[in-house]
Amino acid sequence: NMSEARGRLAYYVFDLPYLNGYDLRGMPLVQRKELLRALLEKTDPAGLFRYSDHLAGNANDAFSHACMHGLDGVIVKRADAPYAATRSQR
């Protein structure tokens, strides 16, 4: 039955490389996330777009947190790093 399979979709946003035509990729991640938080504060908290907050720490802490809460995965980035469109081996 298709009506039983329906759910609510949410898109969790964790980074903001561009805003209103401005390239933000050279800014540190923490500054991009502050702009993203301010932008999404104006939207419905139960709406389609949701802000994905960050944990300060290291990759092992993030992985442990994800396992403890049954999360599907983690993305680890340096807080002071500019945006990189590639994946690193770290």
Sine and cosine of phi, psi and omega as CSV:
sin_phi,cos_phi,sin_psi,cos_psi,sin_omega,cos_omega
0.00,0.00,0.86,-0.51,-0.06,-1.00
-0.91,0.42,-0.54,0.84,-0.04,-1.00
-0.92,0.40,-0.48,0.88,0.03,-1.00
-0.97,0.25,-0.42,0.91,-0.06,-1.00
-1.00,0.09,-0.12,0.99,-0.04,-1.00
-0.96,0.29,0.58,-0.81,0.05,-1.00
-0.59,-0.81,-0.06,-1.00,0.00,-1.00
-0.96,-0.27,0.78,-0.62,-0.01,-1.00
-1.00,-0.01,0.69,-0.73,0.10,-1.00
-0.72,-0.70,0.66,-0.75,0.00,-1.00
-0.94,-0.35,0.94,-0.34,-0.01,-1.00
-1.00,0.04,0.86,-0.51,-0.07,-1.00
-0.97,-0.25,0.78,-0.62,-0.08,-1.00
-0.85,-0.52,-0.09,1.00,0.00,-1.00
-0.47,-0.88,0.37,-0.93,-0.06,-1.00
-0.68,-0.74,1.00,0.05,-0.03,-1.00
-0.97,0.26,-0.40,0.92,0.00,-1.00
-0.67,-0.75,0.53,-0.85,0.08,-1.00
-0.52,-0.85,0.86,-0.51,0.05,-1.00
0.78,0.63,0.68,0.74,0.03,-1.00
1.00,0.10,-0.04,1.00,0.01,-1.00
-0.99,-0.13,0.70,-0.71,0.04,-1.00
-0.99,0.12,0.92,-0.39,-0.02,-1.00
-0.98,-0.18,0.07,1.00,-0.12,-0.99
-0.88,0.47,-0.41,0.91,0.00,-1.00
-0.99,0.14,-0.19,0.98,0.01,-1.00
-0.99,0.17,0.47,-0.88,0.09,-1.00
-0.89,0.46,0.47,-0.88,-0.01,-1.00
-0.81,0.58,-0.67,0.74,-0.05,-1.00
-0.88,0.48,-0.57,0.82,0.04,-1.00
-0.95,0.30,-0.65,0.76,0.04,-1.00
-0.89,0.45,-0.63,0.78,0.01,-1.00
-0.93,0.37,-0.56,0.83,0.06,-1.00
-0.91,0.42,-0.66,0.75,0.07,-1.00
-0.90,0.44,-0.66,0.75,0.02,-1.00
-0.89,0.45,-0.70,0.72,0.02,-1.00
-0.87,0.50,-0.72,0.70,0.00,-1.00
-0.88,0.47,-0.64,0.77,0.01,-1.00
-0.91,0.42,-0.71,0.71,-0.07,-1.00
-0.99,0.17,-0.24,0.97,0.08,-1.00
-0.89,0.45,-0.39,0.92,-0.03,-1.00
-1.00,0.10,-0.10,1.00,-0.04,-1.00
-0.98,-0.18,0.24,-0.97,0.03,-1.00
-0.92,0.40,0.84,-0.54,-0.01,-1.00
-0.88,0.47,-0.37,0.93,0.05,-1.00
-0.99,-0.16,0.16,0.99,-0.04,-1.00
-0.99,0.16,-0.24,-0.97,-0.07,-1.00
-0.93,0.37,-0.67,0.74,-0.08,-1.00
-0.99,-0.11,0.74,-0.68,-0.02,-1.00
-0.76,-0.65,0.62,-0.79,0.05,-1.00
-0.98,0.19,0.76,-0.65,0.07,-1.00
-0.98,-0.20,0.95,-0.30,-0.03,-1.00
-0.94,0.33,0.07,-1.00,-0.03,-1.00
-0.83,-0.56,0.33,-0.94,0.10,-0.99
-0.93,-0.37,0.76,-0.65,0.09,-1.00
-0.99,0.12,0.69,-0.72,-0.01,-1.00
0.42,-0.91,-0.58,-0.81,0.01,-1.00
-0.81,-0.58,0.06,-1.00,-0.08,-1.00
-0.87,0.49,-0.63,0.78,0.00,-1.00
-0.90,0.44,-0.64,0.77,0.05,-1.00
-0.89,0.46,-0.69,0.72,-0.01,-1.00
-0.90,0.44,-0.67,0.74,0.01,-1.00
-0.91,0.42,-0.69,0.73,0.03,-1.00
-0.88,0.48,-0.68,0.74,0.02,-1.00
-0.88,0.47,-0.70,0.72,0.00,-1.00
-0.89,0.46,-0.67,0.74,0.02,-1.00
-0.91,0.41,-0.68,0.73,-0.04,-1.00
-0.88,0.47,-0.56,0.83,-0.05,-1.00
-0.98,-0.20,0.12,0.99,0.04,-1.00
0.91,0.41,0.51,0.86,0.00,-1.00
-0.97,0.25,0.43,-0.90,-0.03,-1.00
-0.97,0.24,-0.39,0.92,-0.04,-1.00
0.01,-1.00,0.07,-1.00,0.02,-1.00
-0.68,-0.73,0.42,-0.91,0.15,-0.99
-0.84,-0.54,0.83,-0.55,-0.05,-1.00
-0.94,-0.34,0.81,-0.59,0.01,-1.00
-0.68,-0.73,0.47,-0.88,0.11,-0.99
-0.97,0.26,0.73,-0.68,-0.05,-1.00
-0.91,0.42,-0.47,0.88,-0.05,-1.00
-0.99,-0.14,0.11,0.99,-0.11,-0.99
-1.00,0.01,0.55,-0.84,0.15,-0.99
-0.95,0.32,0.18,-0.98,0.01,-1.00
-0.94,0.35,0.69,-0.72,0.08,-1.00
-0.82,-0.57,0.78,-0.62,-0.04,-1.00
-0.99,0.13,0.11,0.99,-0.01,-1.00
-0.87,-0.49,0.24,-0.97,0.08,-1.00
-0.99,-0.11,0.60,-0.80,0.04,-1.00
-0.98,-0.19,0.15,-0.99,0.00,-1.00
-1.00,0.00,0.04,1.00,-0.03,-1.00
-0.99,0.17,0.00,0.00,0.00,0.00
